[in-house]
Amino acid sequence: METMDSTTTRAIVDALTKAIVEHRLQPGSKLAEQKLADHFGVSRTLVRQALFQLSQNKLIRLEPARGAFVAAPAVDEAKQVFAVRRMLEAEMTREFVRTVTPAKIKALKEHVALEKAAVSGEDISDRTELLGDFHVRMAELMGNKVLAQILGELISRCALITLMYQSATAAEHSNDEHADIVKALAAKDVERAVQLMTEHLLNVEANLVFDRKVPTHDISVALAAA
């Protein structure tokens, strides 16, 4: 029974995630527990579990006494996060070059290959997660758990904006830029690597598209369009 409940919860999470990242649910939309329970034919308990998972992924926000809402990340906040990331990741890149090994380069190349496969597919959430994880992976390979945690938190703060507003073309460019960064790291060309990392983060921010078609607040309409 527990496994069945877990599978059902995952199905709800996946359906809502798809509706959000495909722009069928508008930021700020209220996700009423009973309406979701009726739509999926499940208990409100399972819906509540799914909403909690989505809140952990920063896709929705839970407000006491008000309920769950699709997250509405501010553009200004995302710009500030990117500014902090550029400062942090420039120094991370320098340190990575100082401690680079063939094994670390191999691990990054394997990650970039996974990105490429995801970009060519249709899973927007998967490609976005992998593209963000490239940066965290660099910190992990350096053995710096604190840096990996901080960087992961920064990336999660702008994850919804990237999920919602990065085009497939921009995602493909990000994958290519990651590959170029790895080449510079392998060559131990620190200045080139830092330049590429900085330009990459600037490009990700510049390529966010905010003139999307206005999605719907109606849960049933959004989910039925899947």
C-alpha positions as CSV (number, residue, x, y, z in Angstrom):
1,M,0.0,0.0,0.0
2,E,2.9,2.3,0.9
3,T,4.5,1.7,-2.5
4,M,1.2,2.3,-4.3
5,D,0.7,5.6,-2.4
6,S,4.3,6.7,-3.3
7,T,3.7,5.9,-7.0
8,T,0.4,7.9,-6.9
9,T,2.1,10.8,-5.2
10,R,4.9,10.8,-7.8
11,A,2.3,10.8,-10.6
12,I,0.6,13.9,-9.2
13,V,4.0,15.6,-8.8
14,D,4.9,14.8,-12.4
15,A,1.6,16.0,-13.8
16,L,1.7,19.3,-11.9
17,T,5.4,19.8,-12.8
18,K,4.6,19.2,-16.5
19,A,1.7,21.7,-16.4
20,I,3.9,24.3,-14.7
21,V,7.0,24.0,-16.9
22,E,5.0,23.8,-20.1
23,H,3.3,27.1,-19.1
24,R,-0.2,25.7,-18.7
25,L,-0.4,26.9,-15.1
26,Q,0.3,30.5,-14.3
27,P,2.6,31.6,-11.5
28,G,0.4,32.5,-8.6
29,S,-2.3,30.0,-9.4
30,K,-3.9,28.5,-6.3
31,L,-3.7,24.7,-6.2
32,A,-6.8,23.7,-4.2
33,E,-6.3,20.4,-2.5
34,Q,-9.9,19.2,-3.0
35,K,-10.0,20.1,-6.6
36,L,-6.7,18.2,-7.2
37,A,-8.0,15.2,-5.2
38,D,-11.2,15.1,-7.4
39,H,-9.1,15.5,-10.6
40,F,-6.8,12.6,-9.7
41,G,-9.3,10.5,-7.8
42,V,-7.2,10.3,-4.7
43,S,-7.3,11.4,-1.1
44,R,-6.3,14.9,0.0
45,T,-3.6,13.3,2.0
46,L,-1.8,12.1,-1.1
47,V,-2.3,15.5,-2.7
48,R,-0.8,17.2,0.3
49,Q,2.2,14.9,0.1
50,A,2.7,15.8,-3.6
51,L,2.3,19.6,-2.9
52,F,5.0,19.3,-0.1
53,Q,7.4,17.6,-2.6
54,L,6.7,20.4,-5.1
55,S,7.4,23.0,-2.4
56,Q,10.8,21.3,-1.7
57,N,11.6,21.7,-5.4
58,K,10.7,25.4,-5.3
59,L,7.9,24.9,-7.9
60,I,5.2,25.9,-5.5
61,R,4.9,27.8,-2.3
62,L,2.9,26.8,0.8
63,E,1.3,29.5,2.8
64,P,-0.2,28.9,6.3
65,A,-4.0,29.1,6.3
66,R,-4.0,30.0,2.6
67,G,-2.9,26.9,0.8
68,A,-0.6,26.1,-2.1
69,F,0.3,28.4,-5.0
70,V,2.4,28.0,-8.1
71,A,5.7,29.9,-7.3
72,A,6.1,33.3,-8.9
73,P,9.8,34.0,-8.8
74,A,10.8,37.6,-9.3
75,V,13.0,38.5,-12.2
76,D,15.0,40.9,-10.1
77,E,15.7,38.2,-7.6
78,A,16.9,35.9,-10.4
79,K,19.3,38.6,-11.6
80,Q,20.7,39.0,-8.1
81,V,21.2,35.2,-7.9
82,F,23.0,35.1,-11.2
83,A,25.3,38.0,-10.0
84,V,26.2,36.1,-6.9
85,R,26.8,32.9,-8.9
86,R,29.1,34.7,-11.3
87,M,31.3,35.9,-8.4
88,L,31.2,32.5,-6.6
89,E,31.7,30.3,-9.7
90,A,34.6,32.3,-11.1
91,E,36.6,31.5,-8.0
92,M,35.4,27.9,-8.0
93,T,36.6,27.6,-11.6
94,R,40.0,28.9,-10.7
95,E,40.3,26.4,-7.8
96,F,39.1,23.5,-10.0
97,V,41.9,24.2,-12.4
98,R,44.4,24.1,-9.5
99,T,43.2,20.7,-8.4
100,V,42.2,19.2,-11.8
101,T,42.8,15.5,-12.5
102,P,41.9,13.2,-15.4
103,A,39.3,11.5,-13.2
104,K,37.5,14.8,-12.6
105,I,37.5,15.7,-16.3
106,K,36.1,12.3,-17.1
107,A,33.3,12.8,-14.6
108,L,32.4,16.2,-16.1
109,K,32.5,14.8,-19.6
110,E,30.1,12.0,-18.6
111,H,27.8,14.6,-17.1
112,V,27.9,16.8,-20.2
113,A,27.0,13.7,-22.3
114,L,23.9,13.1,-20.1
115,E,23.0,16.8,-20.6
116,K,23.2,16.4,-24.3
117,A,20.9,13.4,-24.3
118,A,18.4,15.3,-22.1
119,V,18.4,18.4,-24.3
120,S,17.6,16.3,-27.3
121,G,14.6,14.8,-25.5
122,E,11.3,16.3,-24.4
123,D,11.7,16.2,-20.6
124,I,12.1,19.9,-19.8
125,S,12.5,19.3,-16.1
126,D,15.2,16.7,-16.6
127,R,17.3,18.8,-18.9
128,T,17.0,21.8,-16.5
129,E,18.1,19.7,-13.5
130,L,21.1,18.3,-15.3
131,L,22.2,21.7,-16.7
132,G,22.1,23.1,-13.2
133,D,23.8,20.1,-11.6
134,F,26.9,20.6,-13.8
135,H,27.8,23.5,-11.6
136,V,27.2,21.6,-8.4
137,R,29.1,18.6,-9.8
138,M,32.2,20.8,-10.1
139,A,32.0,21.7,-6.4
140,E,31.4,18.0,-5.5
141,L,34.4,16.9,-7.5
142,M,36.5,19.4,-5.6
143,G,35.4,17.7,-2.4
144,N,33.9,21.0,-1.1
145,K,30.5,19.9,0.4
146,V,29.8,23.4,1.7
147,L,30.3,25.0,-1.7
148,A,28.2,22.3,-3.3
149,Q,25.4,23.0,-0.8
150,I,25.5,26.8,-1.2
151,L,25.6,26.5,-5.0
152,G,22.8,24.1,-5.0
153,E,20.6,26.5,-3.0
154,L,21.5,29.4,-5.3
155,I,20.6,27.4,-8.3
156,S,17.3,26.2,-6.8
157,R,16.3,29.8,-6.3
158,C,16.4,30.5,-10.0
159,A,15.4,27.0,-11.1
160,L,11.7,27.8,-11.7
161,I,12.6,30.8,-13.9
162,T,15.0,28.7,-15.9
163,L,12.4,25.9,-16.1
164,M,9.7,28.3,-17.3
165,Y,11.6,30.7,-19.5
166,Q,14.6,28.9,-21.0
167,S,14.0,27.8,-24.6
168,A,15.2,24.5,-25.9
169,T,17.7,26.4,-28.1
170,A,19.1,28.2,-25.1
171,A,19.4,24.9,-23.3
172,E,21.3,23.4,-26.2
173,H,23.7,26.3,-26.1
174,S,24.2,25.8,-22.3
175,N,25.2,22.2,-23.0
176,D,27.7,23.3,-25.7
177,E,29.1,26.0,-23.3
178,H,29.6,23.4,-20.6
179,A,31.5,21.2,-23.1
180,D,33.8,24.2,-23.9
181,I,34.3,24.9,-20.2
182,V,35.4,21.3,-19.6
183,K,37.9,21.6,-22.5
184,A,39.4,24.7,-20.9
185,L,39.6,22.9,-17.5
186,A,41.3,19.9,-19.1
187,A,43.8,22.2,-20.7
188,K,44.4,23.9,-17.3
189,D,43.8,27.2,-19.0
190,V,42.5,29.0,-16.0
191,E,41.7,32.4,-17.5
192,R,39.9,30.9,-20.5
193,A,37.9,28.6,-18.2
194,V,36.9,31.6,-16.0
195,Q,36.0,33.7,-19.0
196,L,33.8,30.9,-20.4
197,M,32.1,30.3,-17.1
198,T,31.3,34.0,-16.7
199,E,30.0,34.3,-20.3
200,H,28.0,31.1,-19.9
201,L,26.1,32.5,-16.8
202,L,25.6,35.8,-18.6
203,N,24.2,34.0,-21.6
204,V,21.8,31.8,-19.5
205,E,20.4,35.0,-17.9
206,A,20.2,36.9,-21.2
207,N,18.4,34.1,-23.0
208,L,15.5,33.8,-20.5
209,V,12.3,34.6,-22.5
210,F,9.6,36.3,-20.5
211,D,7.0,37.0,-23.3
212,R,5.4,33.6,-23.0
213,K,1.8,32.9,-23.8
214,V,-0.3,33.7,-20.7
215,P,-1.2,30.3,-19.2
216,T,-4.4,29.5,-17.3
217,H,-5.3,29.6,-13.6
218,D,-7.7,26.8,-14.0
219,I,-6.3,23.5,-12.8
220,S,-8.6,21.2,-14.7
221,V,-8.0,23.0,-18.0
222,A,-4.2,23.0,-17.4
223,L,-4.0,19.3,-16.6
224,A,-6.4,18.2,-19.3
225,A,-4.1,19.8,-21.9
226,A,-1.3,17.3,-21.0
